[in-house]
Amino acid sequence: MQNEEGQKIVERFFEALFNLKERKVIRGKQTFTRRYGINNRNFWLLEKDKSRDILQLAWLSHLVTDYGVSAEWLLTGNGNMYVKEPPAISGFKNQKHE
């Protein structure tokens, strides 16, 4: 079971995903899970119960490296959500994750 701090990280993870969807950078959660080979069931379970201890660090890494989400913000909640503006969906056509 996630401790309180871990649950806050999970909440920020999903907040960043929602924001990327809202900005039309990704189509939705399924786009993210397919791109990175994430088990949809685990993803859904974590979204419904943030106390589950199934968040993979790689999921955070994808947000940081591919979408410009701030690692500091993800882990601590301090600063801005983005260190740079995320690229549009088309910006990922030639990346290995497609």
N, C-alpha and C positions, 0 to 999 in steps of 0.2 A: 504494500500500500504506500502510495506517495505521501510524503509529509506535506505540511502546509506550503512550504516554499516550492516544492516540486509541483504541486497543483497550480501554483501561480504561473510557473513556467509553461505548463500545459495550456493554461488559459491564454497566455500571450501567444503561444504557438497558433492556436486556433483563431485568435484575434487577427494575427498577421495573415493567415490564409483567407479569412473573410475579407480583409482589406484588399488583398491581391485580387480576389474575385470581384469585389466592388469596383476596383479600378480597371477591371477587364484585362488584367495581366494573365490570369488563368481563367478557365471557364468554370471551374469548381473543384471541389475536393477530389473527385474522381480523376480529373486531369493530373493533379499532384500525385495521387497514389499510383496511377498507371506509369507516369513518367519515371518514378523512382522504385517501382516494384514493391510497393508497400501493401501488405495484406489489408484488404478493405474491412474485414471483420474486426481486426485489432484497432484499426483507425476509428471505426464507428463506435466500438466499445469504449475507447478512450474519450471520445467526444461526449458520450453520454455519461461517463463516470470518470471524472478527472483524477480520482484518487487511485485508479488502477496504475500499476507500476509497469506499463508497457510502452511508454514513449522511448523511441530509439534516438540516440544522440545524432545519428545521421540525418534524421528528419529536420532537426534544427540546423544542421550544417547546410542542407539544401537551401533553406530559406536565406541563410547568410551568403553563401557563395553564388547562388544563381539568381537571387531576387533582391539583393542589397538590403536585407533586413539586418538591423544592428544586433550583433551578438550581445552587446552590453544590455540593450533593451530586452532581448529575449530572456536573458539570465537574471537580470536584476530589476527590470522595469524602469531603469534610469535612462534619460536621454530620449532621443527621437526613435520612432519605429524603424526608420530607414536611414542608412548612412549615405545612400544615393537613391535616386528615383529608380524604381524597378523598370526593366525593359518591357516592351510590349510582347505579346505572345509570339509574334513573328520573329522577334529577336532570338528565339531559341531554335529555329529551324535546323541550323547546322550543328547543334550541340549533340554530344554523345547520348544524351538522355532521351532523345526522341525515338 
